[in-house]
Amino acid sequence: FSNSKLNKYLPLDKALRIHIHLGYTMVSIVFSATIVFFIFFGLSCSEGEQAFCDKFTSEIMITGYCILGLLLLMAGTAFFRHSIPY
């Protein structure tokens, strides 16, 4: 596909590389923010503030766990896209 005439006018291979790079960047930002979030809530919970401890098992937090899990699943399958048989 990279040698086609269409690629001369519309460089889709470059767009794909940018898309993959932005995807990995997004995953790393969300994962880093989640780690910082856990550190903040963990420190607040360890200082004895029960409100922060209760939020770890709230419905919105469980939804966040599921979203993070799906995001990491997408990142893993994207990273191993060349070795996973379809």
Secondary structure, 3 states (H helix, E strand, C coil): CCCCHHHHHCCHHHHHHHHHHHHHHHHHHHHHHHHHHHHHHHHHHHCCCHHHHHHCCCHHHHHHHHHHHHHHHHHHHHHCCCCCCC
